[in-house]
């Protein structure tokens, strides 16, 4: 495995001895300095609810429930129901986490640490939107939200820019960034024919995507990603997910941060499966007929203190770019 760090035009890569330069003569070897690991990590352990339970049934107004709920409350959304957005996460005062979760009981749903799959969709409520911005958007300074067992998608036949926006890169200070938001065991997918630009925009602080399934993020003539962060300070955690993205499955950087001198930092990427399905590739059995803009699996353009460990990365080919699996753009 390897650790990565990039900052102010300097990118460091540390390989384990198995990948080192064992054949280099001792008199030519130079002392190396290990890259600095993340200084802080996102804590994703479940925190018990301390407040009220608000039940939202199919046909109810989910946004109204989000607006009236307090930190510490749990919003239980009916599995199998469809709820039309977009939905906004307001900034709230108080302490604790506001949990938005499926009504499926814990004993019938995959436990924490287990990656969900499309087969679990019947156990989830479905949040949709037809508008271009997305399905869930966090206001400036919104914090302490956790999603558990939620399906998110565009309305059928619609194209969206991001299903979940945790920061829009329009915030003026680090303090305005959304923070402490966790996507836990959720199923996010673009439209199978239209695609969507990305699943989650990580442009805040203390943000995580864990145990989730993100698929069909694809676009013609533009970059698409399962997860992208470019305007947030971090830390970030991306752990145990299945991730499909035509442009880049995971990328940090790619756009100028609005906040001066900001670098996405303290990034943990562990145990994920990054893949471009062969149904997107010409001349492969099952090719779906659209030439999506395929680039790389994992890319860093602007990032600092990044650890990447235990991931499976497969299927990358020459299309809109050369088709490297892993790409570092040194600035």
Secondary structure, 3 states (H helix, E strand, C coil): CEEEEEECCEEEEEECHHHCCCCCCHHHCCCCCCCCCCCCCCCCCCCCCCCCEEEECCCCCHHHHHHHCCCCCEEEECCCCEEECCEEECCCCCCCCEEEEECCCHHHCCCCCCCCCHHHHHHCEEEEECCCCCCEEECCCCEEEEEECEEEEECCCCCCCEEEEECCCCCCCHHHCCEEEEEECCEEECECCCEECEEEEECCEEEEEECCEEEEEECCCCCCEEEEECCCCCCEEEECCEEEECCEEEEECCCCCCCCCCCCEEEEEECCEEECCHHHCCCCCCCCCCCCCCCEEEEECCCEEEEEECCEEECCCCCCCCCCCEEECCC
